[in-house]
């Protein structure tokens, strides 16, 4: 575990010069939050944008030929994979918190009413969106690298577009059936489910990435 934490610190040191770029990437979601005036929709869009940033660390390592550095470290490849996932997971938590907080501030300024339950649901949905897309992206980044794998950074947009198209085609009756499910009306239940979803999706994704990375020369 000590090696993994040290690798997380190394990843943070590598991405630190790009933190400004990540925060600049938050500007477009803030504009969308202003126009949507809905904490859940705004957070979904925000975390889609933030999921794209998961490839930054891979790109920095590849551009600066730092794979040799990682190869010289007295750590196993599984530790490198686990540390990268932990770093990106922590990044997602922080960005989700910032996104939801910014959304709440914007809505307060606009005098749009929202509740604490709305905040919990927004955070939970943002959590699911970020961890779902990064769980898909990360094995692809380990396989193809940050530069060749840049195409996969746009998967969140494709996913959200697909979800929105499906939602548009759902009948009012179907939507009413979904809203009648008890867990959907329980913000704490949704939060717990989102956490369990994140753990499950990352557990599967980590296993896939470790197999991919262990086979690379």
N, C-alpha and C positions, 0 to 999 in steps of 0.2 A: 504493500500500500504506500510505503514511503517513496518508492521509485515512481509510482503513478503520480503522486502529488508533486514531485520534483519535475516531472514531465509536463504537468499542467502549468506549473510556473514558467517553464520554458516556452510553452505554447503562448502563454499570456505575454511574455517578453517579445515574442515574434510578432504578435498581432497588435501590440501596443501602439506602434506608429500609425496603424490603420484605424484606431478607435474613432478619430475624427470623421473618417469616411463612413463608418458605421452609423454615427450619430447624424451625419448629413443624410444618410439613407432613410432616417426617421422622418425627414421633413415632408416627403410625399404622403406617408400615412397620416401625418398631422393635418395636412390639407384635406385628405379624404375624410378624416374624423370630423373636421369642421363642416363639410358638406353633408355628410350622412346624419350627423347629430344622433348617433346611436352607438352606445358603448360596445355592444357585441359585434356589430358589423365593422366598426372602426378597428377593433382589436384583431379581428380575423385578418383584415387586409394588412394591418401592421405586422403581424407575425408571419404572414406570407413573405413580405419583403425581407424580414429579418432571417427567415430560413435560407434565403439566398446567400447571406453572408457566411454560412457554414463552410463554404469552400475557400474562404480567404486564407486560412491557415495552410491548407494544402498548396495553394498558389504561391504563398510566400516561401514555403519550404522548397518547392520545385524551382522557382525563379532564382533563388539564391544557392541552389545545389546543396541544401542542408541535409539531404538524406544521408550523406557521408557522416555528418556530425551525429545523427541519430544512430548510425551504425557503429560508431565508436563508443557510444555510451554503454555502460555495463548493465543493460536492461534487455529483457526479452521483447520480441515483436508483439506479443500479446499485451504487454504492459503499455507499449506505445499506442496500440489501438484503444485500450481501455482509457488511457489518459486523454486521448483526443476526444473520445465520447464524453468523458466527464467534463472536459473544458467546454465543449459545445453545449452540453446540458446546462451547465452553470450560466453560460452566456445567454441561453434561452430564457432561463428564469429571471435574470436581471433585466433583459430587454422586454420581457412580457410585463414585468412590474412597472417599468418605465412607461411602456405603451399604455397600459391601463390607467396609470396615474395621470399621464398627459391627457388622455381621453376624458377622464373625470374633470380635470381642470378646465378643459375646453368647454365641456357641457355646462359646467358651473358658470363660466363667463357668459355663455350664450343663454343662461337661465333655462336650460332644458332639465326637466325633472328626471331623476334616476334614483335607484335605491341601492342599498348595500348588496342585495341579492343580484342586481344587474352587474355590479362590479365582480362578484364571485363567479357568475356565469361567464362574463367576458374573459376573465383570467383563465377559467377552465377551458373555454373554447380555444383561446389563444394558445394555451398549453398543448392541447391536442393537435392543433394545426402545425405548430412548430415541430413537435416531436415526431409526428407522423411523416412529414416531408423530409426532415433531416435523417430519420431512420431509413428512408429509401435512398436518399442522396449519398450518405456516407460510405456505404459499401462500393458505390460507383466511383467515388473520389479515390478510395483506396485502390481500386482496380485500374483506373485510367489516369489518376493524378489530377491536380487542381486545374491545369491548363487545358488538357484534352477533355476533361470532364466539365468544363464550363457550361456546356449545353444543358447539363442536368440541373444547373442552378435555376432553370426556368420551369422545372417541374411544379413548384408551388402554384405558379400562375395557371398552368394547364389544369391542375387539380381543382383550383377554386373556380375556374371557368366551367369545368365539368359539373361541379357541385351546383353552381348557380343555374346551369341549364336544366339539371334534373329537378331542382327546386321549382323552377318556373313551370315545369310540365306536370308537377304533382297537383292533383285535384284538391279542392277545398276539404273534401271529406277525408282524404288521406292525411292532410295537415292536421285536421281536427283529431284524428286517431292518434297521431304522434303526440299532440299536446295533452292527450288524456293519460299518457303514461306517467305514473306517479313520480318516477325518478327525475323526469324532465322538469317537473315543478318543484324539485327540491335542490336548491343551489349547492348545499353541502354534499348531497349525494353525487351531483355532477362533478364537483371538485374532487371527491374521492375517486370516482371513475376515471377522471382525466389523469390523475396521478398513477393509478394502476395501469392505464393504457400506456402512459409514457414509459413505465418500468418494463412492461411486456414488450412493447415495440423496440425499445433499445436493447433488451436482452437478446431478442432474435437477431437484430441488426448487428450487434457486437459479435455474436457467434459467426455470422456470415463474413464480416470484415476480417476477423482474425484468421479465418481459413484462407481468404483471398490474400491477405498481407503475408501470411506465412509461406505462401507458394511463390511470391515474387522474388526475383533474383536480386 
